[in-house]
Amino acid sequence: MKNQIHNEIPLFKQVYDFALRRIEGGDWKEHEKVPSVRTMAAKMKMHRLTVLKAYQMLKNDNHLYVKDKSGYYVQPKGIRVFTQTDNPIVSSYVHKNHLSEIHQVKVDYQFSKALVNPKLLPTKFFSEYLKDVLVSEPEILGTYSTIEGDEKLRKHMSSYFIEKNNMHVDPAELVVFSGAQQVIYLVAQTFVKRRDTVLLERPSYSMAIDAFRQQGAEIIPVELFPDGYDIAEIEQLMKKHQPRLFYLNPTFHNPTGYTVPADQRKQLVELAEAYGCLLVEDDTNYDIYFDEKPPPPIFSYDTEGYVIYIRGYSKYVSPGLRIAFAACRAPLMNILKSAKSLADNGAPLLNQKMFLHYFFSDRMQTHLEKLRIALSIRKEIMEEELDKSGWKWVSPKGGLNLWVELPGHIPVERLLDECLKNSISFVPGEICDPLKERKAWIRLSYSFVNENEIRSGVRKLLRIADEISL
Amino acid sequence: MKNQIHNEIPLFKQVYDFALRRIEGGDWKEHEKVPSVRTMAAKMKMHRLTVLKAYQMLKNDNHLYVKDKSGYYVQPKGIRVFTQTDNPIVSSYVHKNHLSEIHQVKVDYQFSKALVNPKLLPTKFFSEYLKDVLVSEPEILGTYSTIEGDEKLRKHMSSYFIEKNNMHVDPAELVVFSGAQQVIYLVAQTFVKRRDTVLLERPSYSMAIDAFRQQGAEIIPVELFPDGYDIAEIEQLMKKHQPRLFYLNPTFHNPTGYTVPADQRKQLVELAEAYGCLLVEDDTNYDIYFDEKPPPPIFSYDTEGYVIYIRGYSKYVSPGLRIAFAACRAPLMNILKSAKSLADNGAPLLNQKMFLHYFFSDRMQTHLEKLRIALSIRKEIMEEELDKSGWKWVSPKGGLNLWVELPGHIPVERLLDECLKNSISFVPGEICDPLKERKAWIRLSYSFVNENEIRSGVRKLLRIADEISL
């Protein structure tokens, strides 16, 4: 089974990626006719049907359109947003954020948001508590933060990472960001330009896929399994493609919930050094384990400066503060700081101070333990309800989601439409797939909904699935 | 005098820009040898001395280096940050933020920060006041903001803009950002790719210059005069270069303090429509007028969606909150929202709510009036002290800076070095000049220093200038 998945990239996919790079890199301009199937087939020494298949996929994915049989044309990125006007400055280089579009739909059964429900956060205590911060340090409102962020906060985080995550990081190796997404976005902006190669797990975080795609990167998928990666495959890919970076989410991975074992973490750093490939470790779920702590972060094995470590706290500490940390060794630090300073001149000091006082309160640490229990219970309830379905998933040991494979006779796109109509939302696996092929999978988050909502929501979901199954 | 300045771009500058585009666009790779002076001269049909002058400037500006007389080579951008290591992932596409580097120097006489001193802000009252916000709306800590930002805040700002700035803007035409710099950065990321042409005022905001340069844009300067632009010149430039956008700061311009008159504002929108050129109006100083209100923003003349309006409040309301607004008509809105959502998924809700309650308190509005008086007094004191120098400037009617021209016999770079040694900082005009030529000018901010610091600081500054004058 593994070997199958591990075959070389299929031919039509090579054409697909080749064309997509031309489009996103701007070599093939909007509304421009692309090479005919015949020409392309000759050029790439492939069968015409292979090229045709690729072109049709590109059409389905809204990258190409067909004009009255005269051939395939490049679909303007802007078209989605400019249909209501014929403004001449239609062309922008912005990329759609697929995930946020699903989130924007208001529903009763919120299975699409991988976010802890505010009701699970001690915000009332938080508010009481933070009043004192404002009074004791009024100057924080009138002061810019340094680019790297508040020194006291970085010192506390450094100790926290060392004690709780056996990850040694110096305060000088930490930068405060406004949410993990900002780090991902700036890493993409800073290290990746068109035609650069980037490794992404398959599946991966859809907003990361969007961020790297927007840069016109060539994205090479790395299969992720319940027991981690195929390290040999990764070495081959690094050797063959010399990727700029590998964006990975090795702990309670989003969306699968899988965790990469310690030995592989060590090996990854060795590969990174050997092939000069930056590792971007998104570790936002590290603290959300149910039974035992996950292995030390990959960053903890990095001595030479090949890892950028990302730890966001919006999902389960305070979305209202948007505090995240990036850690890296000296060689990368000034690059990260320059990027942050150009991007927004440093995170708001107020948020940093509030996070400092809140996160390191005893209350918060107790809250974390309660949260783990609450989430594991919700997970179990969701699994209980799904057991009846015959759908497949690997029970996660932490994190916020179930990654579920549906039987072939259930069309997922149709399922999503029907669910949204019935006030249920989930994330279709396709948008978590760099290749946009995984159409049989869905991500169900159990973190935002309460126990009753999970029970009735999943039951509703299964009913709908039955009704539409082919 | 105008006409002189309005001549076509000088030849050596054309070579300079041509080469810089190749370097920043990546056509000329790091450590790669660039075409010889001879070859280039032939290629561009220019005299070798012209090319040599351009290459030498590029060397001085740290874009090229000379290897043992064998020719000119491309200076790696990363080199500044990687000298301490021979890490193989040296090349990053990040650009230096010149301004923040000067700000990082701690000095007694802070003339480089165009920022209102926290002591001028009612932060004590602010803190007292905001406690109530946290108590009355504890949920804001546990909730993500929407991408566009809090609806109530956008409604209030909409009314504010209409009443106080005779600028009609609908709440649906506003997006909340984390500081004005974030809007500038995302506009650059979203609308500008390598080789696109961008118009920038000369001089301009150095962090905006950096943001557009980082995109590899071809930057065309637009001279700004005490009485505004030469509109005919702008039309020529738009006709000739079809720029993607014109980034401008028409009200109490940074660094000059000049304000563009109403008739020109109207004409600019007509030109933008005629030539499909986006206007990016950075209007952060609008509220900082001394005697009379400035004319309505350019955005107020925009009906078709050619203007992105930026209003930041870090400089004089609360740096600790980092709240800024971008306004644009429907055609541009979805692009702006997509960019924001990819960049950081929306501004922190806490900051938006606090700004809402703070900014629209009576106390804040009174504070604004006091602030105008305080700043105009500081400005007058600075001018009083400078009167003795024989240096030249146009007295600004608002804003935070004096833009001062020094006599030729004072070497500005040396002056900056000496001043930093003597705990005085200012901004050398060169970094505000897209062409990096204006070496005789400096920006002196009177907003961060108090009256006594201004008097003694400027006197010290003048003494140093005397000592080093040639």
Interface residues (C-beta under 8 A of the other chain):
Chain A: G26 G78 R80 V81 F82 Q84 T85 N87 P88 I89 S92 Y93 V94 H95 K96 N97 S100 Q104 L115 P118 K119 L121 T123 K124 F126 S127 E128 L130 K131 L134 V135 P138 E139 I140 L141 G142 T143 Y144 S145 T146 I147 S178 G179 Q181 Q182 Y185 Q189 T190 F191 V192 K193 M207 D210 A211 Q214 R244 G276 C277 L278 E304 G305 Y306 S314 S318 P319 G320 L321 R322 A330 P331 L332 M333 N334 I335 S338 A339 S341 L342 A343 D344 N345 A347 P348 L349 L350 N351 M354
Chain B: G26 G78 R80 V81 F82 Q84 T85 N87 P88 I89 S92 Y93 V94 H95 K96 N97 S100 Q104 L115 P118 K119 L121 T123 K124 F126 S127 E128 L130 K131 L134 V135 P138 E139 I140 L141 G142 T143 Y144 S145 T146 I147 S178 G179 Q181 Q182 Y185 Q189 T190 F191 V192 K193 M207 D210 A211 Q214 R244 G276 C277 L278 E304 G305 Y306 S314 S318 P319 G320 L321 R322 A330 P331 L332 M333 N334 I335 S338 A339 S341 L342 A343 D344 N345 G346 A347 P348 L349 L350 N351 M354
